[in-house]
């Protein structure tokens, strides 16, 4: 009963290569934590295809008006488990991390090659589980396989939104994706808020009124947007003219063995190109530099407390990639230029309807990371209901390892509560949507890493696959060495016998 089930796939649990094989008993204990018990098919239901209602009602699920969870009969599948009692809504409830110990035990990939090894575990959907040597009682992970999702509608997608939130939460806690310390505190604050609201909503679910739903719907009207594009503005501007940007931007072209800093240029952004002039007065003449951003890699490099707003561009040229850094003066300038760069990399201009939405998303992502300077606003909650070790990844706990444990706990708790003030007014589903959107804004988001060997190569190399391109990467730094856009490929073939693409 999850909309768009084709987005999901099964993945084997990653094994930590540094640890010897655990006893089977340990594995069993670990796997039972969140298991939904009960036989797969009710005894006596006979042939799976004759299960009652399998193709009628489950194909057109009805939804609970309160929380968007499906109401169709799932008893044919789940026997006596919680799912069969008309309550698949259990899948829409987030489970908080229970203890720092359980988090510490989990496998965390150390390098990009480790991350790539995790993706060897995807199961082939055209072959049965037994053919792929999945043993009885073995736990598998149910994951969104591709980083390009259909629209998320809070009205019908309580389960999808929660499953995506869980996937993004674990990606951050287990350091599968990099984020800065400020971003980590923002993610921790959202997690804390979601955990708190999840407990409250499960207690209040019985006396839930329609009035609440309408308020949530109203608050979420702006979030009912497909994550790919945006709503077309109701007020149409002059559709014949394409918007442009022009401003002083600091530009830096890194070369080996040079320490020269950023140089200010008067930059104009037209269509998908940036032209750099030595001054505003010279902007009618020939530009000192010109770059077309179509097909480029765009990476943010931001530190809010340090007021650093950089955009790193890797622009494809005949001999590989050209690296250019842009430095903006403030958040507003950064948001408008970053949004324009992202659209230009996809071959779109600022006339595209999604430009305004992209700018707003970048600004709200930055706003959530702001620290509130007023210490009086911090509630007297320290050391009560917050468990910071379960909300931030081990790397950020290690940063304070020389200090006393109690002090570290208070310090991180205070920072999480400070960040929490930016999100404290959000509803449960809005907070989950914000968490997902913030995850999507991280530089590494949307790239799945694989180990591959190029023809004639002696050792494994790293490739990244995104929704629109294939990237040959430097295994130690993750930098793009060469990018191939799917839109420019003439053809591609797979030879299954020799496992060659």
N, C-alpha and C positions, 0 to 999 in steps of 0.2 A: 504493500500500500504506500510505498514511497514514490512520489512523482519522479519521472525520468530515471528509472532504475538502471538504465544503460550507462549512467555516469559512474556506477559503482563496480568494483571488482574485488576479488579476494587476493590477499597477499600473505605469504608465509611470514611468521614472526622472525625478525632478524636475530641471529645468534651472535653473541659477542665472541669473536675469534680468540681473544686473549684468555678467556676462561675455558677450562676443560668442560667436557659435556657434563651437564648437571645430572643428578640422579633423576630418574623418571618421576619419582615421587614429588620432588620439588616442582617439576613442571606442572604436575597435576594440580598442586595446591595453588600455584600461580594462576593457572588457567581458570580455576573455578570462581575467581573473584566476582565477575559480573555476569556469570553464565545464567541464561534464562532456561530453567530446567523444564523437563517434560519431553515426551517422545515426539519425534518429528511428525508422525501421523497417528491419529487416534487409533487405538487397537480396534480391530473389527471394521475399519473403514474400507478395507479391501484395496482394490486397485487404486493407485494414486490418481488416475485420470477420472475415476468415477466419484472422487471426493465431492461431496455436495457443495454446489455454489462455486467451484473452483474457477470456472470460466465465466460464470454469469456475474455474480456480485463483486468478486474481487477485481474484475477488470474495470469496473466503474465505481470506485470507492466513493462513499459519502463522507463528509467531513464534519467534525464537531465544531459548532459555531463558536465555542469558547476559545479553544487553543489550536484549532487547525489540524488536530490529529484525526487519522482516518477511523471510520466506524464500521468498516465492513467485516464480515465474519472471517476470522483467521483460524478458527478451531481446526479446520481441515489440516492445517500445517502444524500447529503448535500444541496440540493436545491440551494438557491441563496447565500450561504455563500462563504467566500473567498476560501474554499477548492474546490468548484465546478468549479472555473474559471481556471482549469488546474494549480492551484497554491497550492498544498499541501505543497509546500516549506515553507509555513508560520510556519509549525510545526518544521522546522529545524532552526528557528530563536529564539535565547534566549531572554527572557524578563528580563530586569534588575529589581531589587527590587526598587520600586519607592520611598518609604519613610520609615524612621526609625519607624514611628508610625504604619504602616501596619505590619512591622516585629514584633514590640512589642506586637501587638494584638494577634498574632498567638500562638496556644497552643504549649508549650514546655514541653515534659515529664521530670519530675524531678528525677524519680527513674527507676531502671530496670523493676520494676513491672508496672510502667506507660507505658514504652516502649512496654511491653508485651500486655497491654490492647489495644494498637493501632492495633495489629495483630488479635484481635477478629473481626475486621471490614472487613476482606476479604470476598467478595461475593463468593457464590458457583456457579461455571460456568455451573453446570448441571441444575440449576433452574432459572426460569425467574426472572426479577427484581421485578415484582409485588408480586410474591410469597415471596420475601425477604423483603417486605414492603418498597421498595424504592418509595418515593412519587414523583409526578410530579414536575418538576423544582428543584429537589434535586441535589446538586452537588456531584459527586463522583470523586475520584482520580484515574487516570490511571497510574499504577505503574508496574515496573518490580518486579515480585513476588519472584523470586528465585535469589540468588546471584551467579549464575553460568551462564555466557552468552555465546551465540554462538559468532563466530568471528565477530569483528567490522571492516568492510571494508570501509574506507573513500570514496571510489568511489560510493558505493550504499547505505551507511547507514547514510546519513546526518541527517535524522530524528531520527533514533535510537540513534545515538551518542548524539544528542542534548537532547533527552528525558532522556537519562541516565545521562547526565551532569546536567540537571535540578533536577533530583531526588537526585543526590549526593550533589548538592549545597544546597538544602533545608534540607537534612539530617544533614549537617554541621551547617547551620545557625540556625536551630531549635534544635540543640544539641541532635539529635537522636543518634549520634555517637560521641565518645570522640576524641579530638585531642589536641596536645600540643600547646602552644602559638606560637612557631616557625612555626608549621604546619599551624596554623590558618592564619598567615601572608602570607604564601605561597599560601594558598587557596584564600585569599583576593586579592593578586596580580594577580593570574590567572583570577579571576572573573572580576577584573578591566580591564585587558587586553582583555578578551572576550567581555565585554560590549562595549569597545571602537571599537574593530574590527567589532562587529555586526552592529554598527551604520554605520561605513565606508562601509562595504560590502553591506548593503542594499542601500546605496547611489550609489555605483559603479556598482551595479548588471547589470544595463542596458548596460553599455559599457564594459562588461566583455569579455576578449579575451581568446582564447584557450591557448595562450602562458602561461597565469597565471596558468591554470589548470595543465599544464605539470610541472611547477615548484613545485606546491603543491604536485603533484604525486611523484616527485623525493624526496622532503623533507619527504614524508610520507612512502617511501618504507619500512623503518625500522619499521613503526608502523602497517603495514598490517599483523599483527601477531595475531593468535588466542590468546585470553587473557588466555587461559588455558595452552597452550604449547608454542613452539617457532619453528622457522625454523631450520631444520637440517643443521649444518655447512657444507659448501661445501668441506672444507678440513677435511677428516676423519682421526682421530688419530688412534692409535693402539686400535682397538675395543675389543681386548681380555683383556686389562688391565683396571681396574677401578681406576680413579683418587683418590688420598688421600690428606688429609690436616694434617699437623703436625706443632704445634707452642706452645709457652707458652701462656696459657690462665688462667685468674684468675677465680677460681670456688668457689661458695658459696652455702652451703646447709642450708637454714634457718630452725632453730629448735626453738620451743617455749622457751622464756626466755634466749636466747643466743644473745650476741652482737658481736660475733666473726666476723671479716670481711672476705674478699676474700683471698683465698690462691692460689699462682701461682702453676700451674701444667704444665708439658709437656703433651699436649693432642694430640692424633692422631685420626683422623676421617676416618674410613674405612667402606665401605658398608653403613650400617645405624647405626653403633655403634661408640661411643666415648670412648676411653680408656685414663685414666688419670694416669700419672706416676709422682713421686716426682721430677725427673730431666730427662733431655734428655738422659743422660748416662744409666739410668735404663730402657730405653724403650724396651730393648730386654727381660726383665724379666716379672714378673707378675704385672699387673696394680694395683694401689691402689684403683681405682674405675673403673667400666665399666658400661655403660648404652646403652641400645638399644632404639633408638628414634622412632621406628616404632609405629605409632598410638598415638604419644605424642601431646600435645598442645604446640605451639611455639608462644610466644608473645614478640614483641620488646619493649624495654624501652630505648629510645634514647633522649639525649638532646645535640644538636650540640654545642651551645655556651658553655655548661659546659663540652664538650668533654666526654660525657658519652655514651657508646655503650654497652648496656646490652641485653642479650637474656635470656628470662625466659622460662624454660622448665617444663612442667608438664607431668611426665612419668607414664603411667599406670602400676601399680603393683597389686598383688592379693588383697591387703587390701585397695585399693583406688588409690591415685595419689602421686607420689614422686616429690617434688619441687626442682629444681636445677637452679641456676643462673650462667650464663657465662658472664664475662666482657672482652671485646676486647679492644685493645690499640688504634686502629684507624679505620677510615672508611673502608679501603681496607680489613683489616682483618675481620671486622664485616660483610661486604657484602658477603665474600666468606663463612664464617661460618654460617651466617644466611640463605643463599641460600641452603647450604648443609642440615641444620636442617629442613628447610621447605620441601625439597624433601624427606628426610629420614622419616618425619612424615607421608608421603603418601606411604612409602614403596619403594621409588625410590633412586637410588644412584647418585653420581656425574657424572656417565657415561651417564646419561640421557641427551638428546639433549637440554632440557630446562634449564640446569644448568647455562650455560654462560649467557643466556638471563635474568635469575632471578638475577644474580649478577649485571648485567648492570642496571636493573630496580631499584634495591636497591640503587646503587650508584647515579643514576640520581635523585632519590627521595631525597637523602640526599643533593645533590648538589643544588637543587632548594631552600633548606632552608638556605643556607649560606647567611650571611649578608655581604654586600660589604663595606669595611672599608673606601673607598674614598668618603668623603662627597661632593666633587665637582661634582660627577656624578649625584647627585640628580637634576633632572630638576626643573626649576622654576614653578612647577605646583601646589605647595601647595595652597589649598583653591580654586582651579579653578574648575576642572571637576571631582573631586573625592569626594565621599560621604562615609567616612569610617564607619558611623553607619549602612550602608546598606550592608557592605562587611564582617563584623565580627559578631560573635554571641554575644548576650547580656552579657554572662558571662565575656568576655574579656573587654567589655566596663565598667562593674561594677568594675573591678580591679582598675580602675583609678578614682573611684567615688568621692574620697575626693579632687581631684584636680579640677582646674577650667575647665568648659566645653570646652572653646576655646583652652586651652592648650592641653587637652586630644585629641581633634580633630586633632590638628597639630602633636602631638606625633604619633598617630596611622597612620595618613596620611604619615608622613615621613617614618615610618617603612614599610608601604605597598609599597611606591615608591622605597624604598631600595630593597625590595624583588622582585619588578617588574623588576629590571635590569636583574635578572636571567632568565626571561621568555619573555623579550621584543621583541626578534627576532622571536618568534614562530608565525606560521600562525594560523588562527582562529580554524581550525579543529584540528590542532596539540595541541593547548592549551586545547581544550575540552578533547581530548584523554589523555593528561597529567593529567588533573584534575581527570578524571575517574580512571586512574591508581594510582594516589596518594591516592584517596579514598579507592581503593582496598588494598593499603599497610597499612591502619590503623589497629591496633591490633584487634578492635572489628568487622571489616568488615566480612560479610559472615555468620553471625549468626543471625537467626530470633528468637526472644524470645517469649515464650508463658507461660501463667499461666496454671499449671496442678496440679492435685491431685494424689499422688501415692496411690496405693491400701493400705488400712489400715491407711492412713495419715489423720490427722485432719484438716490441713490447706493447702491452695494453695502454691505450690512451683514453682520455676522458671526452665523451661527447655529451652535449646537453640537447634535449629536445623540448621545444616550446610549441605553443599552438600554431605559430606561423613561421618557424625557422628551425634549422638544425645548426648546432654550433660546435666547432672543434675547440676544445678548451685546454688551457694550461693546467695540468693536474695539481700543481702546487698552489697557484694563486687563484684559479677559477676565471682568469681573464680570457676573453674570446680571442682565439688565434685566427679563425676564419668563420664566416657565417654564410650559410646558404638559405635563402628565403624560399619557401615552398612555392610562392607565386612566380618565382623566376625559373623554377626547375622545369626542364623540358619533359623528363620522365624519370621514373625510378623503378627498380625491379628487385624482387627478393628471390633468391635461390634457397629453398628450404633444405635441400639435400646437403649443401656445404655450409649452411647457415651464413649466407653472405647477402648483404644489401648492396 
